[in-house]
Amino acid sequence: MGWKKNLDLALSKWKELMSGHEEYKLILKDISAIQQDLQEPPIVMIAGEFKAGKSTFINAWLGEKILTADVTPATAVVTKLTYGKTKKVIGHFKNGETKEYDEQWLEQLTAEREGRFGFVRKQLSHIELKLPVEKLQHVTIVDSPGLNATIDHHTDATEMFLHRADKMIWLFNYQFFGTSTEVAELKKINELGITPVGVVNRIDLHDEEEEELSEFLDGERRKFRSLISGLTGVSALEALEGKLENNDTKLKWSNWAEVEKIFETLKAEDNKPQRMFERLKKPLQQLDQLWINKKADAGFYELQPLVYSFFDHDLPRVLKDREQIEEKLLQMDQQFSIVEEAISSLSNTESFEELTQSSHSHGIDLSKKNWEDKVQFKVEDISGCYQSIMTASEN
């Protein structure tokens, strides 16, 4: 498909530009995961709480016992089932490295067991199990640890892989249906843009005499209608036994035909393009924030010498100049006050004697000759001069 090719080329170019830079390490990890998932068919994650029967459910779908099912937390790491011409067990580590293992070690790698693989499991991101099963050419299946298991790294492994799923089947345990932790996890999954298909496992434990199974499912479907898409009841164990024993009766009782319909619907509803572009939001936001921080840091360090020089030299000089200017303005204001007072006093004189007396009081020495020859001007002219000076000073 054209969009896959174009997106793959864009992601390759993106990785090339960021390679070799430590600050892009986490972004590169997300981009690599998106590029890897781009080449695969829709990824359907089988999720649910501890002991919901996820591994048995997947074995029933495959029609053979591939994954370990046990009374203990059987799935210790995320196990991704993909198509391969030959069976292979590949470990994908959190540091990006991969390693192929002999298939005899599959149980030790994927299940919570004592032994030397305990340390290895904690370093794994997930196990990829390639199988020559035709169904896996159209769908990639992910088996996840229980989200309410008591071992923290089991839950962490599942939550880290959640965003990579295109579709999800949420497996409820008939015996412990609709717990508070289950509701909380379903809400988180919906926030990722995924509405899981609901399946209740172990319906072989249901007592039809107390309540018809259809009524039970209808009631629970209404409770969870905002968090799941549909609700089907099955017995994965009876389905697996029916397939292994070629027992049509068990297979019918298991209601497994409904599960096959679910998978056909999931294959038909290809929302992979939408999911791929949704997943690109996270690395794009990380890259955007990284560049914002870089720009801020680069601008600060580039201007840092100028900033320090301003505070050490320029600012003190400016403050000193400001003080001097304020002092000169104060002196000018005092001088204008003297002139204004003198004009006011002079304007009230009617004779030379009065003018001489008033002038002396303001420090002005006038003689009669000067008055007659030079100082015979109108007081209003002095006032006009003063107004011009005041206007000029304001401008």
Rosetta blueprint (number, residue, H / E / L):
1 M L
2 G H
3 W H
4 K H
5 K H
6 N H
7 L H
8 D H
9 L H
10 A H
11 L H
12 S H
13 K H
14 W H
15 K H
16 E H
17 L H
18 M H
19 S L
20 G L
21 H L
22 E H
23 E H
24 Y H
25 K H
26 L H
27 I H
28 L H
29 K H
30 D H
31 I H
32 S H
33 A H
34 I H
35 Q H
36 Q H
37 D H
38 L H
39 Q L
40 E L
41 P L
42 P L
43 I E
44 V E
45 M E
46 I E
47 A E
48 G E
49 E L
50 F L
51 K L
52 A L
53 G L
54 K H
55 S H
56 T H
57 F H
58 I H
59 N H
60 A H
61 W H
62 L H
63 G L
64 E L
65 K L
66 I L
67 L L
68 T L
69 A L
70 D L
71 V L
72 T L
73 P L
74 A L
75 T L
76 A L
77 V L
78 V L
79 T E
80 K E
81 L E
82 T E
83 Y E
84 G L
85 K L
86 T L
87 K L
88 K E
89 V E
90 I E
91 G E
92 H E
93 F E
94 K L
95 N L
96 G L
97 E L
98 T E
99 K E
100 E E
101 Y E
102 D L
103 E H
104 Q H
105 W H
106 L H
107 E H
108 Q H
109 L H
110 T H
111 A L
112 E L
113 R L
114 E L
115 G L
116 R L
117 F H
118 G H
119 F H
120 V H
121 R H
122 K H
123 Q H
124 L E
125 S E
126 H E
127 I E
128 E E
129 L E
130 K E
131 L E
132 P L
133 V L
134 E H
135 K H
136 L H
137 Q H
138 H L
139 V L
140 T E
141 I E
142 V E
143 D E
144 S L
145 P L
146 G L
147 L L
148 N L
149 A L
150 T L
151 I L
152 D H
153 H H
154 H H
155 T H
156 D H
157 A H
158 T H
159 E H
160 M H
161 F H
162 L H
163 H L
164 R L
165 A L
166 D L
167 K E
168 M E
169 I E
170 W E
171 L E
172 F E
173 N E
174 Y H
175 Q H
176 F H
177 F L
178 G L
179 T L
180 S H
181 T H
182 E H
183 V H
184 A H
185 E H
186 L H
187 K H
188 K H
189 I H
190 N H
191 E H
192 L L
193 G L
194 I L
195 T L
196 P L
197 V E
198 G E
199 V E
200 V E
201 N E
202 R L
203 I H
204 D H
205 L H
206 H L
207 D L
208 E L
209 E L
210 E L
211 E L
212 E L
213 L H
214 S H
215 E H
216 F H
217 L H
218 D H
219 G H
220 E H
221 R H
222 R H
223 K H
224 F L
225 R L
226 S L
227 L L
228 I L
229 S E
230 G E
231 L E
232 T E
233 G E
234 V E
235 S L
236 A H
237 L H
238 E H
239 A H
240 L H
241 E H
242 G H
243 K H
244 L H
245 E H
246 N L
247 N L
248 D H
249 T H
250 K H
251 L H
252 K H
253 W H
254 S L
255 N L
256 W H
257 A H
258 E H
259 V H
260 E H
261 K H
262 I H
263 F H
264 E H
265 T H
266 L H
267 K H
268 A H
269 E L
270 D L
271 N L
272 K H
273 P H
274 Q H
275 R H
276 M H
277 F H
278 E H
279 R H
280 L L
281 K H
282 K H
283 P H
284 L H
285 Q H
286 Q H
287 L H
288 D H
289 Q H
290 L H
291 W H
292 I H
293 N H
294 K H
295 K H
296 A H
297 D H
298 A H
299 G H
300 F H
301 Y H
302 E H
303 L H
304 Q H
305 P H
306 L H
307 V H
308 Y H
309 S H
310 F H
311 F H
312 D H
313 H H
314 D H
315 L H
316 P H
317 R H
318 V H
319 L H
320 K H
321 D H
322 R H
323 E H
324 Q H
325 I H
326 E H
327 E H
328 K H
329 L H
330 L H
331 Q H
332 M H
333 D H
334 Q H
335 Q H
336 F H
337 S H
338 I H
339 V H
340 E H
341 E H
342 A H
343 I H
344 S H
345 S H
346 L H
347 S L
348 N L
349 T L
350 E L
351 S L
352 F H
353 E H
354 E H
355 L H
356 T H
357 Q H
358 S H
359 S H
360 H H
361 S H
362 H L
363 G L
364 I L
365 D L
366 L L
367 S L
368 K H
369 K H
370 N H
371 W H
372 E H
373 D H
374 K L
375 V L
376 Q L
377 F L
378 K L
379 V H
380 E H
381 D H
382 I H
383 S H
384 G H
385 C H
386 Y H
387 Q H
388 S H
389 I H
390 M H
391 T H
392 A H
393 S H
394 E H
395 N L
